[in-house]
Amino acid sequence: MRLTHPERELWPEDGITKGELFEYMGSIADVMLPHVRDRPVSLQRFRGAVGDGGFFQKEVPKGAPDWVRTVEVPKKDGVVHHVLANDQRTLQWLAQQGCVTPHVFTSRADKLDRPDRLVIDLDPSTEDFAAVRTAARLCGDALRAVGLEPFAMVTGSRGIHVVVPLKRTRAVGDVADWVAAFAADLAAAHDDTLTTEFYKNKRDDRIYLDVARNRPAQTVVPPYAPRPRPHAPVATPLRWEELDDDALKPDGWTLRTIGDRLAELGGDPWADITSAARALPRG
């Protein structure tokens, strides 16, 4: 694969280039691919430095090699041909396209209407990350109480994603309705710290339980995806007990340091996430 402009600096303050992003996507493929394979991708692309802004693209870029797999996703006035990042060279081809963050569906291509992931995005109103960690633990306790198994991921931005693997027994609309009701109940039980209020000016200092990513054709940031933020942080799966660590940061691991973490842990802490899938409760 020909890599053009490898010297282009995507994160100029750190000297991180397009070439380094390309190499990262190759080196991280073994642990990242299980989390993105067969999931339609929306590309967050940048033609220059990430600080200069980018754009989202759902349709497969023109000139894609014939080995890049795609899937047709219906929309109101036709279909969108989304990329499927199913192998290492496709991940690296995305980097060649200037795609810093590949955002993925919560469902897989063979059953687009049956999600196998449920995601609750804990979006803070302040810089108090200890409060976000506490909210994630509350969320996890409530999910376990209804028979589901939660996993936590720092997003590389400001918050935490609580992710639940699901058996593909319920339609996407049912999943979206269920998690919306779950979030509303959790916020009502902890209305001093949590909220489902969409408007920021009505949240005060409370943490927003964002469940919108569970709606049809919505996407989420997958594990190990770089983020277009200072120092190239990456979305990083956690062991659940790491939520108790006061030193934990939402953007503590970067494109350059995540490999050391994986080596220290002996691999991906979410390697067995699929085996924890449960059917979504009724009601």
VMD Tcl script that draws the C-alpha trace (Angstrom):
set ca {
  {0.00 0.00 0.00}
  {1.35 3.41 -0.93}
  {1.40 5.89 1.93}
  {1.27 9.48 0.78}
  {2.62 12.41 2.81}
  {3.93 10.29 5.71}
  {5.71 13.38 7.03}
  {2.47 15.36 7.53}
  {2.17 16.25 11.20}
  {-1.25 15.38 12.59}
  {-0.24 16.27 16.16}
  {2.42 18.95 15.58}
  {3.04 19.64 19.27}
  {4.30 16.05 19.64}
  {5.69 15.60 16.15}
  {3.28 12.73 15.49}
  {2.93 12.26 11.76}
  {0.60 10.49 9.40}
  {3.32 7.89 8.98}
  {3.33 7.21 12.73}
  {-0.48 6.87 12.70}
  {-0.11 4.38 9.82}
  {2.43 2.34 11.79}
  {0.27 2.49 14.92}
  {-2.74 1.09 13.08}
  {-0.59 -1.78 11.92}
  {0.88 -2.52 15.34}
  {-2.43 -2.29 17.25}
  {-4.42 -4.39 14.77}
  {-4.28 -7.67 16.73}
  {-6.06 -6.18 19.75}
  {-8.23 -3.61 17.94}
  {-9.69 -5.78 15.20}
  {-11.90 -7.96 17.45}
  {-13.66 -4.75 18.56}
  {-14.23 -3.30 15.07}
  {-14.47 -6.30 12.74}
  {-17.73 -6.46 10.73}
  {-18.95 -3.16 12.19}
  {-19.78 -0.35 9.72}
  {-17.27 2.48 10.08}
  {-17.76 6.25 9.89}
  {-14.43 7.93 9.20}
  {-13.30 10.99 11.16}
  {-10.76 12.39 8.68}
  {-8.20 15.18 8.78}
  {-6.36 16.73 5.85}
  {-3.96 18.60 8.13}
  {-3.27 18.88 11.85}
  {-6.08 17.64 14.09}
  {-6.25 21.07 15.69}
  {-7.28 22.55 12.36}
  {-10.48 20.50 12.29}
  {-11.65 17.56 10.24}
  {-14.81 16.04 8.85}
  {-16.90 12.89 9.07}
  {-17.45 10.60 6.11}
  {-19.84 7.66 6.05}
  {-19.60 6.66 2.38}
  {-16.50 4.66 1.43}
  {-13.90 7.07 -0.02}
  {-13.50 7.07 -3.77}
  {-10.69 4.94 -5.14}
  {-10.83 2.39 -2.34}
  {-8.95 -0.82 -3.21}
  {-11.10 -3.78 -4.18}
  {-9.96 -5.63 -1.04}
  {-11.63 -3.07 1.24}
  {-14.88 -4.68 2.29}
  {-18.04 -2.59 2.59}
  {-21.64 -3.03 3.65}
  {-24.80 -1.28 2.48}
  {-26.64 0.49 5.28}
  {-30.15 1.75 4.45}
  {-31.03 5.41 4.88}
  {-34.17 7.41 4.14}
  {-33.28 8.18 0.53}
  {-31.14 5.18 -0.40}
  {-28.10 3.43 1.06}
  {-24.66 4.28 2.44}
  {-21.69 2.06 1.67}
  {-19.72 1.88 4.92}
  {-16.21 0.50 5.21}
  {-15.69 -2.66 7.24}
  {-12.31 -2.56 9.01}
  {-11.79 -6.31 9.02}
  {-8.02 -6.65 8.72}
  {-4.75 -4.91 9.39}
  {-4.29 -3.48 5.93}
  {-7.75 -1.89 6.02}
  {-6.92 -0.21 9.34}
  {-3.75 1.12 7.74}
  {-5.63 2.16 4.62}
  {-7.91 4.22 6.87}
  {-4.80 5.97 8.19}
  {-3.76 6.66 4.60}
  {-7.15 8.38 4.19}
  {-6.31 10.65 7.12}
  {-8.82 8.83 9.33}
  {-7.68 9.43 12.89}
  {-10.74 7.90 14.57}
  {-12.82 5.13 12.99}
  {-16.24 5.30 14.66}
  {-18.20 2.03 14.56}
  {-21.76 0.71 14.88}
  {-22.92 -1.14 17.99}
  {-24.12 -3.91 15.67}
  {-22.40 -6.09 13.08}
  {-22.98 -6.17 9.34}
  {-24.87 -9.48 9.21}
  {-27.55 -8.22 11.65}
  {-27.55 -4.44 11.55}
  {-30.83 -4.29 13.47}
  {-29.58 -6.47 16.36}
  {-26.93 -4.72 18.49}
  {-24.38 -6.75 20.40}
  {-23.14 -3.75 22.39}
  {-24.88 -1.26 24.65}
  {-22.99 1.94 25.46}
  {-23.52 4.53 28.19}
  {-21.28 7.58 27.75}
  {-20.57 9.36 31.02}
  {-20.09 12.97 29.96}
  {-18.85 15.26 32.75}
  {-19.87 18.89 33.20}
  {-16.69 19.67 35.17}
  {-13.08 18.45 35.32}
  {-13.81 16.26 38.37}
  {-12.82 12.87 36.97}
  {-13.18 11.21 40.38}
  {-16.90 11.90 40.08}
  {-16.94 10.23 36.66}
  {-15.27 7.15 38.11}
  {-17.88 7.05 40.87}
  {-20.67 7.37 38.31}
  {-19.23 4.49 36.29}
  {-19.21 2.27 39.38}
  {-22.83 3.22 40.16}
  {-23.75 2.42 36.59}
  {-21.98 -0.91 36.78}
  {-23.72 -1.88 40.01}
  {-27.12 -1.09 38.50}
  {-26.36 -3.09 35.37}
  {-25.22 -6.12 37.36}
  {-28.41 -5.89 39.40}
  {-30.41 -6.63 36.24}
  {-28.13 -9.46 35.12}
  {-25.81 -7.64 32.71}
  {-21.99 -7.47 32.77}
  {-20.46 -3.99 32.45}
  {-17.03 -3.08 31.08}
  {-15.36 0.33 31.39}
  {-13.24 2.30 28.92}
  {-11.62 5.70 29.25}
  {-12.42 7.47 26.01}
  {-9.26 9.45 25.39}
  {-11.43 12.54 25.75}
  {-13.07 13.59 29.06}
  {-15.29 10.72 30.11}
  {-15.85 7.00 30.48}
  {-17.87 4.60 28.37}
  {-19.65 1.82 30.22}
  {-20.10 -0.93 27.64}
  {-22.31 -4.01 27.92}
  {-21.96 -7.01 25.57}
  {-25.36 -8.28 24.46}
  {-26.74 -11.38 22.88}
  {-28.37 -10.34 19.63}
  {-31.94 -11.03 20.71}
  {-33.47 -7.53 20.62}
  {-33.98 -4.96 17.87}
  {-32.00 -1.73 17.96}
  {-35.08 0.32 18.86}
  {-35.79 -1.94 21.82}
  {-32.20 -1.60 23.04}
  {-32.33 2.19 22.69}
  {-35.62 2.38 24.61}
  {-34.37 0.04 27.33}
  {-31.15 1.93 28.00}
  {-32.95 5.28 27.93}
  {-35.30 4.06 30.66}
  {-32.38 2.56 32.59}
  {-30.47 5.86 32.47}
  {-33.55 7.84 33.53}
  {-34.07 5.57 36.56}
  {-30.40 5.74 37.53}
  {-30.34 9.53 37.23}
  {-33.51 9.81 39.31}
  {-31.93 7.69 42.04}
  {-28.82 9.91 42.06}
  {-30.25 13.24 40.94}
  {-27.60 15.23 42.79}
  {-24.77 13.84 40.63}
  {-26.32 12.31 37.49}
  {-28.67 13.60 34.81}
  {-30.23 12.73 31.47}
  {-30.77 16.41 30.68}
  {-29.74 17.03 27.06}
  {-29.16 20.78 27.43}
  {-25.82 21.60 29.04}
  {-27.11 24.73 30.76}
  {-29.57 22.59 32.71}
  {-27.09 19.99 33.95}
  {-25.35 22.12 36.60}
  {-22.32 20.07 37.74}
  {-23.98 16.71 37.15}
  {-22.67 13.97 34.88}
  {-24.71 13.41 31.74}
  {-25.73 9.81 31.03}
  {-25.60 9.91 27.24}
  {-27.32 6.92 25.64}
  {-27.92 8.39 22.18}
  {-25.21 6.23 20.61}
  {-27.57 3.24 20.93}
  {-30.02 4.56 18.35}
  {-30.16 3.17 14.81}
  {-27.13 3.93 12.60}
  {-25.30 5.76 15.39}
  {-21.63 5.11 16.07}
  {-19.23 4.94 19.01}
  {-15.49 5.26 19.51}
  {-14.01 1.74 19.61}
  {-11.21 0.49 21.84}
  {-7.71 1.61 20.86}
  {-8.91 4.31 18.47}
  {-6.76 7.47 18.53}
  {-8.55 10.72 19.30}
  {-7.98 14.12 17.64}
  {-6.97 15.74 20.91}
  {-3.65 16.99 22.31}
  {-0.90 14.34 22.53}
  {-2.87 11.67 20.57}
  {-4.70 9.89 23.41}
  {-6.40 6.59 22.63}
  {-9.63 5.05 23.89}
  {-8.43 2.49 26.42}
  {-10.30 -0.50 27.88}
  {-9.90 -0.95 31.62}
  {-10.01 -3.73 34.11}
  {-13.06 -2.80 36.20}
  {-11.02 -2.44 39.38}
  {-8.99 0.34 37.77}
  {-11.97 2.62 38.35}
  {-10.83 2.71 41.99}
  {-7.47 4.20 41.02}
  {-7.23 7.90 41.89}
  {-4.44 8.28 39.33}
  {-6.64 7.16 36.45}
  {-7.10 9.78 33.71}
  {-9.53 9.82 30.77}
  {-6.68 10.50 28.37}
  {-3.81 8.84 30.18}
  {-2.64 6.55 27.37}
  {-1.54 7.72 23.97}
  {-0.71 6.36 20.56}
  {2.89 6.10 21.77}
  {2.30 4.57 25.22}
  {-0.61 2.13 24.82}
  {1.76 -0.62 23.69}
  {3.57 -0.49 27.03}
  {0.27 -0.84 28.86}
  {-0.72 -3.89 26.84}
  {2.67 -5.46 27.46}
  {2.36 -4.81 31.19}
  {-1.14 -6.31 31.34}
  {-0.25 -9.23 29.11}
  {-2.83 -8.28 26.49}
  {-6.22 -6.68 26.03}
  {-8.32 -6.59 29.23}
  {-11.42 -6.86 27.04}
  {-10.21 -9.92 25.14}
  {-13.06 -12.05 26.50}
  {-15.80 -9.43 26.42}
  {-17.97 -11.39 23.96}
  {-18.19 -14.35 26.35}
  {-19.90 -12.04 28.87}
  {-22.83 -11.30 26.52}
  {-26.28 -11.60 28.07}
  {-29.79 -11.13 26.73}
  {-31.21 -7.69 27.43}
  {-33.86 -7.93 30.18}
  {-37.49 -7.44 29.26}
  {-39.32 -4.39 30.49}
}
mol new
graphics top color blue
foreach p $ca { graphics top sphere $p radius 0.5 }
foreach p [lrange $ca 0 end-1] q [lrange $ca 1 end] { graphics top cylinder $p $q radius 0.2 }
display resetview
